[in-house]
Amino acid sequence: MSTCPCCSEKAYEDCCGPFHAGERHAPTAEALMRSRYAAFARGEIDYLVRTIPLLDRKGFDKKGSAEWSRSSEWTGLEIVSAKDNAGGKKASVEFIASFSQNGNDYTHHEIARFDRVGDRWFYVDGRVLPTETEAEDEDSASMAPSRNGPCPCGSGKKYKRCCGL
């Protein structure tokens, strides 16, 4: 058994594996956030598609997300906070995802929004926050993902058409 990439310290088979396999749905927005990170780490791109609202799926850049997933080493996930809103129908999760790409280390700090429809949570969108390094470094452009690469927020859009605006 391998440890789950979502940093829960549980075995993948007892954590995000059943979500990725479609055997269960993530019971909370935080669990969905963790499972989406694990999906990037394991190349489970179809799962990423299934966890965004149906109307947003057409705009998801599956090929670009798969390339970003393959070309990155996923090194950690920290959940800063998780809040339920609107009587359990909406939630937000602040997280910091760490990854390496082309020999460079990156962090992606985001407040992600989720909606619950029936018994399923969906990733709606996120607001990217500056990392400590970016806040201290005037030349933070070198820390940004490629303009034509997938946006680190998980929207499936190219960075230049999403958080890179």
CNS distance restraints for C-alpha pairs under 8 A (distance, minus, plus):
assign (resid   1 and name CA) (resid  11 and name CA) 6.17 0.50 0.50
assign (resid   1 and name CA) (resid  12 and name CA) 7.21 0.50 0.50
assign (resid   1 and name CA) (resid  13 and name CA) 7.26 0.50 0.50
assign (resid   2 and name CA) (resid  11 and name CA) 5.55 0.50 0.50
assign (resid   2 and name CA) (resid  12 and name CA) 5.88 0.50 0.50
assign (resid   2 and name CA) (resid  13 and name CA) 7.84 0.50 0.50
assign (resid   3 and name CA) (resid   7 and name CA) 7.91 0.50 0.50
assign (resid   3 and name CA) (resid   9 and name CA) 6.16 0.50 0.50
assign (resid   3 and name CA) (resid  10 and name CA) 5.78 0.50 0.50
assign (resid   3 and name CA) (resid  11 and name CA) 4.39 0.50 0.50
assign (resid   3 and name CA) (resid  12 and name CA) 5.34 0.50 0.50
assign (resid   4 and name CA) (resid   8 and name CA) 6.66 0.50 0.50
assign (resid   4 and name CA) (resid   9 and name CA) 6.58 0.50 0.50
assign (resid   4 and name CA) (resid  10 and name CA) 5.93 0.50 0.50
assign (resid   4 and name CA) (resid  11 and name CA) 5.31 0.50 0.50
assign (resid   4 and name CA) (resid  12 and name CA) 3.97 0.50 0.50
assign (resid   4 and name CA) (resid  13 and name CA) 7.76 0.50 0.50
assign (resid   4 and name CA) (resid  15 and name CA) 6.59 0.50 0.50
assign (resid   4 and name CA) (resid  16 and name CA) 6.86 0.50 0.50
assign (resid   4 and name CA) (resid  38 and name CA) 7.11 0.50 0.50
assign (resid   5 and name CA) (resid  12 and name CA) 7.38 0.50 0.50
assign (resid   5 and name CA) (resid  37 and name CA) 7.53 0.50 0.50
assign (resid   5 and name CA) (resid  38 and name CA) 5.05 0.50 0.50
assign (resid   5 and name CA) (resid  41 and name CA) 6.57 0.50 0.50
assign (resid   5 and name CA) (resid  42 and name CA) 7.95 0.50 0.50
assign (resid   5 and name CA) (resid  74 and name CA) 7.75 0.50 0.50
assign (resid   5 and name CA) (resid  76 and name CA) 7.46 0.50 0.50
assign (resid   6 and name CA) (resid  16 and name CA) 7.72 0.50 0.50
assign (resid   6 and name CA) (resid  34 and name CA) 5.07 0.50 0.50
assign (resid   6 and name CA) (resid  35 and name CA) 6.53 0.50 0.50
assign (resid   6 and name CA) (resid  37 and name CA) 6.12 0.50 0.50
assign (resid   6 and name CA) (resid  38 and name CA) 5.08 0.50 0.50
assign (resid   6 and name CA) (resid  76 and name CA) 7.27 0.50 0.50
assign (resid   6 and name CA) (resid  77 and name CA) 6.16 0.50 0.50
assign (resid   7 and name CA) (resid  76 and name CA) 6.53 0.50 0.50
assign (resid   7 and name CA) (resid  77 and name CA) 6.09 0.50 0.50
assign (resid   7 and name CA) (resid  78 and name CA) 7.79 0.50 0.50
assign (resid   8 and name CA) (resid  15 and name CA) 7.80 0.50 0.50
assign (resid  10 and name CA) (resid  14 and name CA) 6.52 0.50 0.50
assign (resid  10 and name CA) (resid  15 and name CA) 6.10 0.50 0.50
assign (resid  11 and name CA) (resid  15 and name CA) 6.14 0.50 0.50
assign (resid  12 and name CA) (resid  16 and name CA) 5.72 0.50 0.50
assign (resid  12 and name CA) (resid  17 and name CA) 5.31 0.50 0.50
assign (resid  13 and name CA) (resid  17 and name CA) 4.82 0.50 0.50
assign (resid  13 and name CA) (resid  18 and name CA) 6.63 0.50 0.50
assign (resid  14 and name CA) (resid  18 and name CA) 7.23 0.50 0.50
assign (resid  15 and name CA) (resid  19 and name CA) 7.93 0.50 0.50
assign (resid  16 and name CA) (resid  20 and name CA) 6.29 0.50 0.50
assign (resid  16 and name CA) (resid  34 and name CA) 7.66 0.50 0.50
assign (resid  16 and name CA) (resid  35 and name CA) 5.24 0.50 0.50
assign (resid  16 and name CA) (resid  38 and name CA) 7.05 0.50 0.50
assign (resid  17 and name CA) (resid  21 and name CA) 6.14 0.50 0.50
assign (resid  18 and name CA) (resid  22 and name CA) 6.17 0.50 0.50
assign (resid  18 and name CA) (resid  23 and name CA) 5.06 0.50 0.50
assign (resid  18 and name CA) (resid  24 and name CA) 5.76 0.50 0.50
assign (resid  19 and name CA) (resid  23 and name CA) 5.97 0.50 0.50
assign (resid  19 and name CA) (resid  24 and name CA) 5.12 0.50 0.50
assign (resid  19 and name CA) (resid  25 and name CA) 5.52 0.50 0.50
assign (resid  19 and name CA) (resid  26 and name CA) 6.33 0.50 0.50
assign (resid  19 and name CA) (resid  35 and name CA) 7.17 0.50 0.50
assign (resid  20 and name CA) (resid  35 and name CA) 7.55 0.50 0.50
assign (resid  20 and name CA) (resid  39 and name CA) 7.23 0.50 0.50
assign (resid  20 and name CA) (resid  44 and name CA) 6.96 0.50 0.50
assign (resid  20 and name CA) (resid  47 and name CA) 5.76 0.50 0.50
assign (resid  25 and name CA) (resid 119 and name CA) 7.68 0.50 0.50
assign (resid  25 and name CA) (resid 120 and name CA) 6.16 0.50 0.50
assign (resid  25 and name CA) (resid 121 and name CA) 7.79 0.50 0.50
assign (resid  26 and name CA) (resid  31 and name CA) 5.44 0.50 0.50
assign (resid  26 and name CA) (resid  32 and name CA) 5.18 0.50 0.50
assign (resid  26 and name CA) (resid  35 and name CA) 7.72 0.50 0.50
assign (resid  26 and name CA) (resid 120 and name CA) 7.02 0.50 0.50
assign (resid  26 and name CA) (resid 121 and name CA) 6.85 0.50 0.50
assign (resid  27 and name CA) (resid  31 and name CA) 6.49 0.50 0.50
assign (resid  27 and name CA) (resid  32 and name CA) 7.54 0.50 0.50
assign (resid  27 and name CA) (resid 119 and name CA) 7.60 0.50 0.50
assign (resid  27 and name CA) (resid 120 and name CA) 7.35 0.50 0.50
assign (resid  27 and name CA) (resid 121 and name CA) 7.47 0.50 0.50
assign (resid  28 and name CA) (resid  32 and name CA) 6.31 0.50 0.50
assign (resid  28 and name CA) (resid 121 and name CA) 6.88 0.50 0.50
assign (resid  29 and name CA) (resid  33 and name CA) 6.14 0.50 0.50
assign (resid  29 and name CA) (resid  82 and name CA) 7.75 0.50 0.50
assign (resid  29 and name CA) (resid  91 and name CA) 6.28 0.50 0.50
assign (resid  29 and name CA) (resid  92 and name CA) 7.23 0.50 0.50
assign (resid  29 and name CA) (resid  93 and name CA) 7.11 0.50 0.50
assign (resid  29 and name CA) (resid 114 and name CA) 6.27 0.50 0.50
assign (resid  29 and name CA) (resid 121 and name CA) 6.10 0.50 0.50
assign (resid  29 and name CA) (resid 122 and name CA) 7.83 0.50 0.50
assign (resid  30 and name CA) (resid  34 and name CA) 6.20 0.50 0.50
assign (resid  30 and name CA) (resid  79 and name CA) 7.96 0.50 0.50
assign (resid  30 and name CA) (resid  82 and name CA) 6.31 0.50 0.50
assign (resid  30 and name CA) (resid  93 and name CA) 6.25 0.50 0.50
assign (resid  31 and name CA) (resid  35 and name CA) 6.08 0.50 0.50
assign (resid  32 and name CA) (resid  36 and name CA) 6.06 0.50 0.50
assign (resid  32 and name CA) (resid 121 and name CA) 6.87 0.50 0.50
assign (resid  32 and name CA) (resid 122 and name CA) 7.67 0.50 0.50
assign (resid  32 and name CA) (resid 123 and name CA) 7.84 0.50 0.50
assign (resid  33 and name CA) (resid  37 and name CA) 6.35 0.50 0.50
assign (resid  33 and name CA) (resid  93 and name CA) 7.40 0.50 0.50
assign (resid  33 and name CA) (resid 123 and name CA) 7.85 0.50 0.50
assign (resid  34 and name CA) (resid  38 and name CA) 6.23 0.50 0.50
assign (resid  34 and name CA) (resid  77 and name CA) 7.74 0.50 0.50
assign (resid  35 and name CA) (resid  39 and name CA) 5.98 0.50 0.50
assign (resid  36 and name CA) (resid  40 and name CA) 6.39 0.50 0.50
assign (resid  36 and name CA) (resid  47 and name CA) 7.63 0.50 0.50
assign (resid  36 and name CA) (resid  48 and name CA) 6.22 0.50 0.50
assign (resid  37 and name CA) (resid  41 and name CA) 6.34 0.50 0.50
assign (resid  37 and name CA) (resid  77 and name CA) 7.50 0.50 0.50
assign (resid  37 and name CA) (resid  97 and name CA) 7.69 0.50 0.50
assign (resid  38 and name CA) (resid  42 and name CA) 6.07 0.50 0.50
assign (resid  39 and name CA) (resid  43 and name CA) 5.69 0.50 0.50
assign (resid  39 and name CA) (resid  44 and name CA) 4.53 0.50 0.50
assign (resid  39 and name CA) (resid  45 and name CA) 6.55 0.50 0.50
assign (resid  39 and name CA) (resid  47 and name CA) 6.77 0.50 0.50
assign (resid  39 and name CA) (resid  48 and name CA) 6.78 0.50 0.50
assign (resid  40 and name CA) (resid  44 and name CA) 6.29 0.50 0.50
assign (resid  40 and name CA) (resid  45 and name CA) 6.94 0.50 0.50
assign (resid  40 and name CA) (resid  48 and name CA) 7.97 0.50 0.50
assign (resid  40 and name CA) (resid  66 and name CA) 8.00 0.50 0.50
assign (resid  40 and name CA) (resid  69 and name CA) 5.15 0.50 0.50
assign (resid  40 and name CA) (resid  74 and name CA) 7.80 0.50 0.50
assign (resid  41 and name CA) (resid  69 and name CA) 6.31 0.50 0.50
assign (resid  41 and name CA) (resid  72 and name CA) 7.94 0.50 0.50
assign (resid  41 and name CA) (resid  73 and name CA) 7.16 0.50 0.50
assign (resid  41 and name CA) (resid  74 and name CA) 5.42 0.50 0.50
assign (resid  42 and name CA) (resid  69 and name CA) 7.60 0.50 0.50
assign (resid  43 and name CA) (resid  66 and name CA) 6.46 0.50 0.50
assign (resid  43 and name CA) (resid  69 and name CA) 5.70 0.50 0.50
assign (resid  43 and name CA) (resid  70 and name CA) 6.66 0.50 0.50
assign (resid  44 and name CA) (resid  48 and name CA) 6.87 0.50 0.50
assign (resid  45 and name CA) (resid  49 and name CA) 6.51 0.50 0.50
assign (resid  45 and name CA) (resid  62 and name CA) 6.83 0.50 0.50
assign (resid  45 and name CA) (resid  65 and name CA) 7.12 0.50 0.50
assign (resid  45 and name CA) (resid  66 and name CA) 6.20 0.50 0.50
assign (resid  46 and name CA) (resid  50 and name CA) 6.29 0.50 0.50
assign (resid  47 and name CA) (resid  51 and name CA) 6.28 0.50 0.50
assign (resid  48 and name CA) (resid  52 and name CA) 6.86 0.50 0.50
assign (resid  48 and name CA) (resid 154 and name CA) 7.98 0.50 0.50
assign (resid  49 and name CA) (resid  57 and name CA) 6.22 0.50 0.50
assign (resid  49 and name CA) (resid  60 and name CA) 7.18 0.50 0.50
assign (resid  49 and name CA) (resid  62 and name CA) 7.77 0.50 0.50
assign (resid  50 and name CA) (resid  54 and name CA) 7.94 0.50 0.50
assign (resid  51 and name CA) (resid 121 and name CA) 7.27 0.50 0.50
assign (resid  51 and name CA) (resid 122 and name CA) 4.99 0.50 0.50
assign (resid  51 and name CA) (resid 123 and name CA) 6.08 0.50 0.50
assign (resid  52 and name CA) (resid  56 and name CA) 6.54 0.50 0.50
assign (resid  52 and name CA) (resid  57 and name CA) 6.49 0.50 0.50
assign (resid  52 and name CA) (resid 122 and name CA) 5.08 0.50 0.50
assign (resid  52 and name CA) (resid 123 and name CA) 5.07 0.50 0.50
assign (resid  52 and name CA) (resid 124 and name CA) 6.34 0.50 0.50
assign (resid  53 and name CA) (resid  57 and name CA) 6.57 0.50 0.50
assign (resid  53 and name CA) (resid 122 and name CA) 6.03 0.50 0.50
assign (resid  53 and name CA) (resid 123 and name CA) 7.19 0.50 0.50
assign (resid  53 and name CA) (resid 124 and name CA) 6.85 0.50 0.50
assign (resid  54 and name CA) (resid  58 and name CA) 8.00 0.50 0.50
assign (resid  56 and name CA) (resid  60 and name CA) 6.87 0.50 0.50
assign (resid  59 and name CA) (resid 156 and name CA) 6.95 0.50 0.50
assign (resid  59 and name CA) (resid 157 and name CA) 6.71 0.50 0.50
assign (resid  60 and name CA) (resid 155 and name CA) 6.52 0.50 0.50
assign (resid  60 and name CA) (resid 156 and name CA) 4.07 0.50 0.50
assign (resid  60 and name CA) (resid 157 and name CA) 5.80 0.50 0.50
assign (resid  61 and name CA) (resid  65 and name CA) 6.01 0.50 0.50
assign (resid  61 and name CA) (resid 150 and name CA) 7.13 0.50 0.50
assign (resid  61 and name CA) (resid 156 and name CA) 4.43 0.50 0.50
assign (resid  61 and name CA) (resid 157 and name CA) 5.48 0.50 0.50
assign (resid  61 and name CA) (resid 158 and name CA) 7.23 0.50 0.50
assign (resid  62 and name CA) (resid  66 and name CA) 6.05 0.50 0.50
assign (resid  62 and name CA) (resid 156 and name CA) 6.55 0.50 0.50
assign (resid  63 and name CA) (resid  67 and name CA) 6.27 0.50 0.50
assign (resid  64 and name CA) (resid  68 and name CA) 6.16 0.50 0.50
assign (resid  64 and name CA) (resid 149 and name CA) 6.29 0.50 0.50
assign (resid  64 and name CA) (resid 150 and name CA) 5.37 0.50 0.50
assign (resid  64 and name CA) (resid 156 and name CA) 7.49 0.50 0.50
assign (resid  64 and name CA) (resid 158 and name CA) 7.69 0.50 0.50
assign (resid  65 and name CA) (resid  69 and name CA) 6.00 0.50 0.50
assign (resid  65 and name CA) (resid 150 and name CA) 5.56 0.50 0.50
assign (resid  65 and name CA) (resid 154 and name CA) 7.90 0.50 0.50
assign (resid  65 and name CA) (resid 156 and name CA) 6.20 0.50 0.50
assign (resid  66 and name CA) (resid  70 and name CA) 6.15 0.50 0.50
assign (resid  67 and name CA) (resid  71 and name CA) 5.99 0.50 0.50
assign (resid  68 and name CA) (resid  72 and name CA) 6.10 0.50 0.50
assign (resid  68 and name CA) (resid 149 and name CA) 7.16 0.50 0.50
assign (resid  68 and name CA) (resid 150 and name CA) 6.56 0.50 0.50
assign (resid  69 and name CA) (resid  73 and name CA) 7.96 0.50 0.50
assign (resid  71 and name CA) (resid 101 and name CA) 6.38 0.50 0.50
assign (resid  71 and name CA) (resid 102 and name CA) 7.74 0.50 0.50
assign (resid  72 and name CA) (resid  99 and name CA) 6.29 0.50 0.50
assign (resid  72 and name CA) (resid 100 and name CA) 5.55 0.50 0.50
assign (resid  72 and name CA) (resid 101 and name CA) 4.80 0.50 0.50
assign (resid  72 and name CA) (resid 102 and name CA) 7.73 0.50 0.50
assign (resid  73 and name CA) (resid  99 and name CA) 5.39 0.50 0.50
assign (resid  73 and name CA) (resid 100 and name CA) 5.05 0.50 0.50
assign (resid  73 and name CA) (resid 101 and name CA) 6.52 0.50 0.50
assign (resid  74 and name CA) (resid  98 and name CA) 6.21 0.50 0.50
assign (resid  74 and name CA) (resid  99 and name CA) 4.34 0.50 0.50
assign (resid  74 and name CA) (resid 100 and name CA) 6.56 0.50 0.50
assign (resid  75 and name CA) (resid  97 and name CA) 7.86 0.50 0.50
assign (resid  75 and name CA) (resid  98 and name CA) 5.26 0.50 0.50
assign (resid  75 and name CA) (resid  99 and name CA) 4.99 0.50 0.50
assign (resid  75 and name CA) (resid 100 and name CA) 7.12 0.50 0.50
assign (resid  76 and name CA) (resid  97 and name CA) 5.88 0.50 0.50
assign (resid  76 and name CA) (resid  98 and name CA) 4.92 0.50 0.50
assign (resid  76 and name CA) (resid  99 and name CA) 6.96 0.50 0.50
assign (resid  77 and name CA) (resid  95 and name CA) 7.07 0.50 0.50
assign (resid  77 and name CA) (resid  96 and name CA) 5.82 0.50 0.50
assign (resid  77 and name CA) (resid  97 and name CA) 4.56 0.50 0.50
assign (resid  77 and name CA) (resid  98 and name CA) 6.20 0.50 0.50
assign (resid  78 and name CA) (resid  95 and name CA) 5.56 0.50 0.50
assign (resid  78 and name CA) (resid  96 and name CA) 5.13 0.50 0.50
assign (resid  78 and name CA) (resid  97 and name CA) 6.45 0.50 0.50
assign (resid  79 and name CA) (resid  93 and name CA) 7.24 0.50 0.50
assign (resid  79 and name CA) (resid  94 and name CA) 6.15 0.50 0.50
assign (resid  79 and name CA) (resid  95 and name CA) 4.44 0.50 0.50
assign (resid  79 and name CA) (resid  96 and name CA) 6.55 0.50 0.50
assign (resid  80 and name CA) (resid  93 and name CA) 7.54 0.50 0.50
assign (resid  80 and name CA) (resid  94 and name CA) 5.25 0.50 0.50
assign (resid  80 and name CA) (resid  95 and name CA) 5.19 0.50 0.50
assign (resid  80 and name CA) (resid  96 and name CA) 7.23 0.50 0.50
assign (resid  81 and name CA) (resid  93 and name CA) 5.73 0.50 0.50
assign (resid  81 and name CA) (resid  94 and name CA) 5.16 0.50 0.50
assign (resid  81 and name CA) (resid  95 and name CA) 7.09 0.50 0.50
assign (resid  82 and name CA) (resid  91 and name CA) 7.32 0.50 0.50
assign (resid  82 and name CA) (resid  92 and name CA) 5.79 0.50 0.50
assign (resid  82 and name CA) (resid  93 and name CA) 4.33 0.50 0.50
assign (resid  82 and name CA) (resid  94 and name CA) 6.36 0.50 0.50
assign (resid  83 and name CA) (resid  91 and name CA) 5.48 0.50 0.50
assign (resid  83 and name CA) (resid  92 and name CA) 5.30 0.50 0.50
assign (resid  83 and name CA) (resid  93 and name CA) 6.41 0.50 0.50
assign (resid  84 and name CA) (resid  88 and name CA) 5.55 0.50 0.50
assign (resid  84 and name CA) (resid  89 and name CA) 7.67 0.50 0.50
assign (resid  84 and name CA) (resid  90 and name CA) 6.10 0.50 0.50
assign (resid  84 and name CA) (resid  91 and name CA) 4.28 0.50 0.50
assign (resid  84 and name CA) (resid  92 and name CA) 6.61 0.50 0.50
assign (resid  85 and name CA) (resid  89 and name CA) 6.64 0.50 0.50
assign (resid  85 and name CA) (resid  90 and name CA) 4.99 0.50 0.50
assign (resid  85 and name CA) (resid  91 and name CA) 5.18 0.50 0.50
assign (resid  85 and name CA) (resid  92 and name CA) 7.75 0.50 0.50
assign (resid  86 and name CA) (resid  90 and name CA) 5.64 0.50 0.50
assign (resid  86 and name CA) (resid  91 and name CA) 7.88 0.50 0.50
assign (resid  88 and name CA) (resid 116 and name CA) 7.47 0.50 0.50
assign (resid  89 and name CA) (resid 115 and name CA) 5.80 0.50 0.50
assign (resid  89 and name CA) (resid 116 and name CA) 4.84 0.50 0.50
assign (resid  89 and name CA) (resid 117 and name CA) 7.26 0.50 0.50
assign (resid  90 and name CA) (resid 113 and name CA) 7.42 0.50 0.50
assign (resid  90 and name CA) (resid 114 and name CA) 5.64 0.50 0.50
assign (resid  90 and name CA) (resid 115 and name CA) 4.53 0.50 0.50
assign (resid  90 and name CA) (resid 116 and name CA) 6.02 0.50 0.50
assign (resid  91 and name CA) (resid 113 and name CA) 5.95 0.50 0.50
assign (resid  91 and name CA) (resid 114 and name CA) 5.15 0.50 0.50
assign (resid  91 and name CA) (resid 115 and name CA) 6.51 0.50 0.50
assign (resid  92 and name CA) (resid 111 and name CA) 6.51 0.50 0.50
assign (resid  92 and name CA) (resid 112 and name CA) 5.44 0.50 0.50
assign (resid  92 and name CA) (resid 113 and name CA) 4.55 0.50 0.50
assign (resid  92 and name CA) (resid 114 and name CA) 6.00 0.50 0.50
assign (resid  93 and name CA) (resid 111 and name CA) 5.58 0.50 0.50
assign (resid  93 and name CA) (resid 112 and name CA) 5.24 0.50 0.50
assign (resid  93 and name CA) (resid 113 and name CA) 6.70 0.50 0.50
assign (resid  94 and name CA) (resid 109 and name CA) 7.43 0.50 0.50
assign (resid  94 and name CA) (resid 110 and name CA) 5.64 0.50 0.50
assign (resid  94 and name CA) (resid 111 and name CA) 4.17 0.50 0.50
assign (resid  94 and name CA) (resid 112 and name CA) 6.21 0.50 0.50
assign (resid  95 and name CA) (resid 108 and name CA) 7.99 0.50 0.50
assign (resid  95 and name CA) (resid 109 and name CA) 5.79 0.50 0.50
assign (resid  95 and name CA) (resid 110 and name CA) 5.62 0.50 0.50
assign (resid  95 and name CA) (resid 111 and name CA) 6.51 0.50 0.50
assign (resid  95 and name CA) (resid 112 and name CA) 7.89 0.50 0.50
assign (resid  96 and name CA) (resid 107 and name CA) 6.39 0.50 0.50
assign (resid  96 and name CA) (resid 108 and name CA) 5.44 0.50 0.50
assign (resid  96 and name CA) (resid 109 and name CA) 4.36 0.50 0.50
assign (resid  96 and name CA) (resid 110 and name CA) 6.54 0.50 0.50
assign (resid  97 and name CA) (resid 107 and name CA) 5.52 0.50 0.50
assign (resid  97 and name CA) (resid 108 and name CA) 5.06 0.50 0.50
assign (resid  97 and name CA) (resid 109 and name CA) 6.51 0.50 0.50
assign (resid  98 and name CA) (resid 105 and name CA) 7.40 0.50 0.50
assign (resid  98 and name CA) (resid 106 and name CA) 5.78 0.50 0.50
assign (resid  98 and name CA) (resid 107 and name CA) 4.45 0.50 0.50
assign (resid  98 and name CA) (resid 108 and name CA) 6.40 0.50 0.50
assign (resid  99 and name CA) (resid 105 and name CA) 5.95 0.50 0.50
assign (resid  99 and name CA) (resid 106 and name CA) 5.41 0.50 0.50
assign (resid  99 and name CA) (resid 107 and name CA) 6.40 0.50 0.50
assign (resid 100 and name CA) (resid 104 and name CA) 5.35 0.50 0.50
assign (resid 100 and name CA) (resid 105 and name CA) 4.32 0.50 0.50
assign (resid 100 and name CA) (resid 106 and name CA) 5.88 0.50 0.50
assign (resid 101 and name CA) (resid 105 and name CA) 6.56 0.50 0.50
assign (resid 101 and name CA) (resid 106 and name CA) 7.66 0.50 0.50
assign (resid 106 and name CA) (resid 143 and name CA) 6.94 0.50 0.50
assign (resid 107 and name CA) (resid 131 and name CA) 6.84 0.50 0.50
assign (resid 108 and name CA) (resid 128 and name CA) 7.33 0.50 0.50
assign (resid 108 and name CA) (resid 129 and name CA) 7.83 0.50 0.50
assign (resid 108 and name CA) (resid 131 and name CA) 7.11 0.50 0.50
assign (resid 108 and name CA) (resid 152 and name CA) 6.82 0.50 0.50
assign (resid 108 and name CA) (resid 153 and name CA) 7.73 0.50 0.50
assign (resid 109 and name CA) (resid 128 and name CA) 5.82 0.50 0.50
assign (resid 109 and name CA) (resid 129 and name CA) 5.24 0.50 0.50
assign (resid 109 and name CA) (resid 130 and name CA) 6.62 0.50 0.50
assign (resid 109 and name CA) (resid 131 and name CA) 6.16 0.50 0.50
assign (resid 110 and name CA) (resid 126 and name CA) 6.18 0.50 0.50
assign (resid 110 and name CA) (resid 127 and name CA) 5.46 0.50 0.50
assign (resid 110 and name CA) (resid 128 and name CA) 4.28 0.50 0.50
assign (resid 110 and name CA) (resid 129 and name CA) 5.41 0.50 0.50
assign (resid 110 and name CA) (resid 153 and name CA) 7.14 0.50 0.50
assign (resid 111 and name CA) (resid 126 and name CA) 5.41 0.50 0.50
assign (resid 111 and name CA) (resid 127 and name CA) 5.24 0.50 0.50
assign (resid 111 and name CA) (resid 128 and name CA) 6.51 0.50 0.50
assign (resid 111 and name CA) (resid 129 and name CA) 7.45 0.50 0.50
assign (resid 112 and name CA) (resid 123 and name CA) 7.29 0.50 0.50
assign (resid 112 and name CA) (resid 124 and name CA) 7.48 0.50 0.50
assign (resid 112 and name CA) (resid 125 and name CA) 5.79 0.50 0.50
assign (resid 112 and name CA) (resid 126 and name CA) 3.98 0.50 0.50
assign (resid 112 and name CA) (resid 127 and name CA) 6.39 0.50 0.50
assign (resid 113 and name CA) (resid 123 and name CA) 6.24 0.50 0.50
assign (resid 113 and name CA) (resid 124 and name CA) 5.46 0.50 0.50
assign (resid 113 and name CA) (resid 125 and name CA) 5.43 0.50 0.50
assign (resid 113 and name CA) (resid 126 and name CA) 5.75 0.50 0.50
assign (resid 114 and name CA) (resid 121 and name CA) 6.47 0.50 0.50
assign (resid 114 and name CA) (resid 122 and name CA) 5.42 0.50 0.50
assign (resid 114 and name CA) (resid 123 and name CA) 4.66 0.50 0.50
assign (resid 114 and name CA) (resid 124 and name CA) 5.20 0.50 0.50
assign (resid 114 and name CA) (resid 125 and name CA) 7.36 0.50 0.50
assign (resid 115 and name CA) (resid 121 and name CA) 5.66 0.50 0.50
assign (resid 115 and name CA) (resid 122 and name CA) 5.37 0.50 0.50
assign (resid 115 and name CA) (resid 123 and name CA) 6.78 0.50 0.50
assign (resid 115 and name CA) (resid 124 and name CA) 6.63 0.50 0.50
assign (resid 116 and name CA) (resid 120 and name CA) 5.48 0.50 0.50
assign (resid 116 and name CA) (resid 121 and name CA) 4.30 0.50 0.50
assign (resid 116 and name CA) (resid 122 and name CA) 6.22 0.50 0.50
assign (resid 117 and name CA) (resid 121 and name CA) 6.37 0.50 0.50
assign (resid 117 and name CA) (resid 122 and name CA) 7.68 0.50 0.50
assign (resid 125 and name CA) (resid 153 and name CA) 7.61 0.50 0.50
assign (resid 125 and name CA) (resid 155 and name CA) 6.60 0.50 0.50
assign (resid 126 and name CA) (resid 153 and name CA) 6.28 0.50 0.50
assign (resid 127 and name CA) (resid 153 and name CA) 7.88 0.50 0.50
assign (resid 127 and name CA) (resid 163 and name CA) 7.75 0.50 0.50
assign (resid 128 and name CA) (resid 153 and name CA) 7.07 0.50 0.50
assign (resid 128 and name CA) (resid 163 and name CA) 6.93 0.50 0.50
assign (resid 130 and name CA) (resid 134 and name CA) 5.77 0.50 0.50
assign (resid 130 and name CA) (resid 135 and name CA) 6.04 0.50 0.50
assign (resid 131 and name CA) (resid 135 and name CA) 6.15 0.50 0.50
assign (resid 132 and name CA) (resid 136 and name CA) 6.24 0.50 0.50
assign (resid 133 and name CA) (resid 137 and name CA) 5.86 0.50 0.50
assign (resid 133 and name CA) (resid 140 and name CA) 7.73 0.50 0.50
assign (resid 134 and name CA) (resid 138 and name CA) 7.13 0.50 0.50
assign (resid 134 and name CA) (resid 139 and name CA) 7.67 0.50 0.50
assign (resid 134 and name CA) (resid 140 and name CA) 4.94 0.50 0.50
assign (resid 134 and name CA) (resid 143 and name CA) 7.30 0.50 0.50
assign (resid 135 and name CA) (resid 140 and name CA) 7.79 0.50 0.50
assign (resid 140 and name CA) (resid 144 and name CA) 6.94 0.50 0.50
assign (resid 145 and name CA) (resid 149 and name CA) 6.71 0.50 0.50
assign (resid 145 and name CA) (resid 150 and name CA) 8.00 0.50 0.50
assign (resid 145 and name CA) (resid 151 and name CA) 7.36 0.50 0.50
assign (resid 145 and name CA) (resid 152 and name CA) 7.53 0.50 0.50
assign (resid 145 and name CA) (resid 159 and name CA) 7.09 0.50 0.50
assign (resid 146 and name CA) (resid 150 and name CA) 7.85 0.50 0.50
assign (resid 146 and name CA) (resid 159 and name CA) 7.01 0.50 0.50
assign (resid 147 and name CA) (resid 158 and name CA) 6.93 0.50 0.50
assign (resid 147 and name CA) (resid 159 and name CA) 5.23 0.50 0.50
assign (resid 147 and name CA) (resid 160 and name CA) 4.86 0.50 0.50
assign (resid 147 and name CA) (resid 164 and name CA) 7.16 0.50 0.50
assign (resid 148 and name CA) (resid 158 and name CA) 5.55 0.50 0.50
assign (resid 148 and name CA) (resid 159 and name CA) 6.16 0.50 0.50
assign (resid 148 and name CA) (resid 160 and name CA) 6.38 0.50 0.50
assign (resid 149 and name CA) (resid 158 and name CA) 5.49 0.50 0.50
assign (resid 149 and name CA) (resid 159 and name CA) 5.90 0.50 0.50
assign (resid 150 and name CA) (resid 154 and name CA) 7.71 0.50 0.50
assign (resid 150 and name CA) (resid 156 and name CA) 6.09 0.50 0.50
assign (resid 150 and name CA) (resid 157 and name CA) 5.80 0.50 0.50
assign (resid 150 and name CA) (resid 158 and name CA) 4.43 0.50 0.50
assign (resid 150 and name CA) (resid 159 and name CA) 5.35 0.50 0.50
assign (resid 151 and name CA) (resid 155 and name CA) 6.59 0.50 0.50
assign (resid 151 and name CA) (resid 156 and name CA) 6.52 0.50 0.50
assign (resid 151 and name CA) (resid 157 and name CA) 5.92 0.50 0.50
assign (resid 151 and name CA) (resid 158 and name CA) 5.33 0.50 0.50
assign (resid 151 and name CA) (resid 159 and name CA) 4.02 0.50 0.50
assign (resid 151 and name CA) (resid 160 and name CA) 7.79 0.50 0.50
assign (resid 151 and name CA) (resid 162 and name CA) 6.60 0.50 0.50
assign (resid 151 and name CA) (resid 163 and name CA) 6.75 0.50 0.50
assign (resid 151 and name CA) (resid 164 and name CA) 7.90 0.50 0.50
assign (resid 152 and name CA) (resid 159 and name CA) 7.38 0.50 0.50
assign (resid 153 and name CA) (resid 163 and name CA) 7.60 0.50 0.50
assign (resid 155 and name CA) (resid 162 and name CA) 7.80 0.50 0.50
assign (resid 157 and name CA) (resid 161 and name CA) 6.38 0.50 0.50
assign (resid 157 and name CA) (resid 162 and name CA) 6.14 0.50 0.50
assign (resid 158 and name CA) (resid 162 and name CA) 6.35 0.50 0.50
assign (resid 159 and name CA) (resid 163 and name CA) 5.84 0.50 0.50
assign (resid 159 and name CA) (resid 164 and name CA) 5.16 0.50 0.50
assign (resid 159 and name CA) (resid 165 and name CA) 7.92 0.50 0.50
assign (resid 160 and name CA) (resid 164 and name CA) 4.51 0.50 0.50
assign (resid 160 and name CA) (resid 165 and name CA) 5.75 0.50 0.50
assign (resid 161 and name CA) (resid 165 and name CA) 6.11 0.50 0.50
